[in-house]
Amino acid sequence: MGKQDEKLASAKKAAKEKVDFIRHLIIYVAVIVFLIIINNVTYSGYQWWKWPAIGWGIGVFFHFIGAWGFKGGKLKRLEEKLTEKELERMKDKE
């Protein structure tokens, strides 16, 4: 597999992760809006919908970080450097 093929595969994977996040965000917003409607139609005294919104929102936030935040960039280069060091260490032991 050539360098260009690896880049293409990596780009496709990153694009898929971003599309998956967008899909997750759309579903989250739709379900939370639905819960708000149910809450206010049945009983508007206590706004219980905020608890699932907060809990699921934390998951959406971490999905965002995974899709856009710390993929690729500096952490990827750090991983490559550490891998190279480990390979050198293993060669020295042989």
C-alpha positions in Angstrom: 0.0 0.0 0.0 1.5 3.3 -1.1 1.7 6.6 0.8 -1.1 8.0 -1.4 -3.3 5.0 -0.6 -2.7 5.4 3.1 -3.5 9.1 2.9 -6.8 8.3 1.1 -7.8 5.7 3.6 -7.0 8.1 6.5 -9.0 10.9 4.8 -12.0 8.6 4.3 -11.8 7.4 7.9 -11.7 11.0 9.2 -14.6 12.1 6.9 -16.7 9.1 8.1 -16.0 10.0 11.7 -17.2 13.6 11.1 -20.3 12.4 9.3 -21.1 10.0 12.1 -20.8 12.9 14.6 -23.1 15.1 12.6 -25.7 12.2 12.4 -25.3 11.8 16.2 -25.8 15.5 16.8 -29.0 15.6 14.6 -30.5 12.6 16.4 -29.6 14.2 19.8 -31.3 17.5 18.9 -34.4 15.7 17.5 -34.8 13.5 20.6 -34.3 16.3 23.1 -36.8 18.5 21.3 -39.3 15.6 21.4 -38.6 15.1 25.1 -39.2 18.8 25.7 -42.5 18.6 23.9 -43.6 15.6 25.8 -42.6 17.2 29.1 -44.5 20.4 28.5 -47.6 18.7 27.0 -48.0 16.3 29.9 -46.7 18.3 32.8 -44.9 21.6 32.6 -44.2 22.0 36.3 -40.9 20.2 36.4 -38.5 20.2 33.5 -37.1 16.7 33.6 -35.9 16.6 30.0 -32.8 18.5 31.1 -31.3 15.4 32.8 -31.2 13.2 29.6 -30.1 16.3 27.7 -27.1 16.8 30.0 -26.2 13.1 30.2 -26.4 12.5 26.5 -24.9 15.9 25.8 -21.7 14.8 27.5 -21.5 11.9 25.2 -22.1 14.2 22.2 -19.3 16.5 23.4 -16.8 13.6 23.6 -17.9 12.4 20.2 -17.2 15.9 18.9 -13.7 15.9 20.5 -13.0 12.5 18.9 -14.2 13.5 15.5 -12.7 17.0 15.3 -10.5 17.6 18.3 -7.6 15.4 18.9 -7.4 13.2 15.8 -4.5 13.6 13.5 -2.4 16.6 14.6 0.0 16.6 17.4 -1.2 13.4 19.1 -0.7 11.5 15.9 2.8 12.8 15.5 3.5 11.9 19.1 2.2 8.4 18.5 4.4 8.0 15.5 7.5 9.2 17.4 6.8 6.8 20.3 6.3 4.0 17.9 9.7 4.7 16.2 11.4 4.8 19.6 9.8 1.5 20.6 11.0 -0.1 17.4 14.5 1.2 17.9 14.5 -0.1 21.5 13.4 -3.5 20.3 16.1 -3.6 17.7 18.8 -2.7 20.3 17.7 -5.7 22.4 18.1 -8.1 19.6 
